[in-house]
Amino acid sequence: MLVATANQTIGPFWHLIEDPTWADLTRFGAEGDKIILTGTLFDGAGNTVADAAVEIWQTSPAASETFPAFGRCRTDGNGSFRFTTLKPGPVAGLGNAQQAPHVAISIFARGLLKALTTRFYFPDEPLNEADPVLSLIEDEARRRTLIAQKISPDTWQLDLRLQGDNETVFMEI
């Protein structure tokens, strides 16, 4: 007989966020348009969350020997995270729909029994208007919680709010 085990926020793998190389998805020599994705994690009271794990994964470009398409890092003392990756392109959706370029994000933190999942979209992408996931969010202000801000030619920032004013849209998976 199998017995269910308790959910854990990040389980026995917490040590994997101690290695900063996991936040560089280009570390194996991936070639392409290298970009920086950064942000700060805030709790419901507006305080930064300095002890969380943030994971990203993307389906474009496809995973390969030089590009794992998955990364993980911890938030620093200011609640900030930072990834180096390759700029994603559009990906196939259901039917004929195309999804706008995006990066998926999961957050593991104290007080969360399950990871929170969201997406990191890029501003000024023509496919944002027709993206099947963004289109599900009717409130424009809520939709903007998934659109990063370009802060330099190769750096985008998306702050994530777990609750409260401007709470990030999270998805059930």
N, C-alpha and C positions, 0 to 999 in steps of 0.2 A: 504494500500500500504506500502511495506517495503522499507526503504531507506538505502542504503549502508552506513556504517560508515567508517571512515578513519582507515587505518592500524596504529597500534601503536607498537613501538619496544618491549615493555613488558607490556603496558597497565596498568590497575589498580592493577596489581599484583606485582609491584616493591618491596613492603614491604616484600614479601616472601624471597628475597635474604638477608634480614637483619638478618634472623635466621640461624646461622651457622650449626645447626643440620641438615638442609636440605642437606648439603654436605656429610653427613655420611649415606650411604644407609644401613648400618648394625646397625643403632641406635635402632632398635626394637628387637635386639637379633638374627639376622641372623647368621647362622653358615655356615662355609665353608672356602675357601681359601681367607682370607681378603687381599686386596691390596690397594695401594695408587696410584691414577692417578693425575698427576700434570702437569702444563704447564704455559706458559706465553703468553698473547695475545698481538700482535704487530699490529700497523696500517701500512698503505702503506709507510710512511716515516721512519719506523723502530722504532717509539716511542711506549712505552707500553701503553695499554689502561686500565686505572685504574677505569673505571666506567661502566663496562660491566657486564652482567649476562651470566653465562655459565650453560647450562643444559646438563645432560647426561641421557641416558636411555639404557637399555639392555634387550634382550629377553632371555638371559641365564646368570644365572639361572632365572627361571620363577618368576614373581612377586608372593608374598605371604603375609601373615599377618606379617611376620618378615622381609621381604625383598621387599621394594616398587619398585625396579628396575628403579627408577627415582630419580634424585637429582638435586639440583640447588644451585649455589653459585655466589657470586660477585667476580670480580677480585679485588685484593687489590691494595694498592698504587703503587706497582711495576708491576701491570698488571698480577699478578699470580693467579692461581686458584688451588684448591686441593680437591679431593674427596676420601672418603674411600668407597670401594665397595667390591663385591665378584668377583673373577676372572671368566670371562665368558668362556664358552665352545663353541664348534661349534654349529651352528644353521642351520636348513633346509633352502635351497634356493629354486629356481624354479626347478621343475622336480626333477632330482636326484642330483642336485648340492648341495654341502654343503658350507656354508659360514664360513670363518675362524673366530675364536673368535675375537670379536670386541665390542666396546661401541660406540653408536651414540652420537653425540655432536651437540647442537644448541647454537648459539651465538646471543645475543641481545645486541646492542650497539648503541651509538649515531651515527647518520648518516645512519643507516640501517633501511629501511622501512619494511623489512621482515627479519626474523631470517636467519642466514646462518647455513647450516647443513653440517656436515662432519662425519668422522668416525675415531676412535682411534684403530688402530691395534697393535698387539704385535709382536715384532721381533722373528725370528726363529720359527714361527709357520708353520708346514708343509702345512697347508691348505692355507696359504697366496698366494702361486703360482697359485692355482686353484680357488681362491675366485672370484665369478662372478662380484663383484663390482671392486675389485682391478684390475682384468683382463681387464676392460674397459679402464684403464689408460695406454696408450701405452708407454709414456715417463717415463723411470725408475726414473728420478730425481723427477718428479711430483708425482709418486706413493710413493716415500719415504716420502713425506710430510704427509702421513697418518700413518706411522710406528713409534711408540713411541720408545724411548731409555730406556733401563733398567738401572736404576741408583743405585739400591740396590736389594736384593733378593725379596722384596715385593713392590717396587716402580718403576713406569714407568713415563716418562716425554714426552709430546708432545707439543711443542710450536706451536702456531697457528698464521699465518700471513695473514692479511686480503687482502693485495695487495702487489705488488712489487716483488722483488727478493725472490725466494723460497715461493711464495704465496701458501698457503694451497689449496688443491683441495676441492671445495665445490660442493654440489650436489643439483640438483633441485628435490623437492619433491612435 
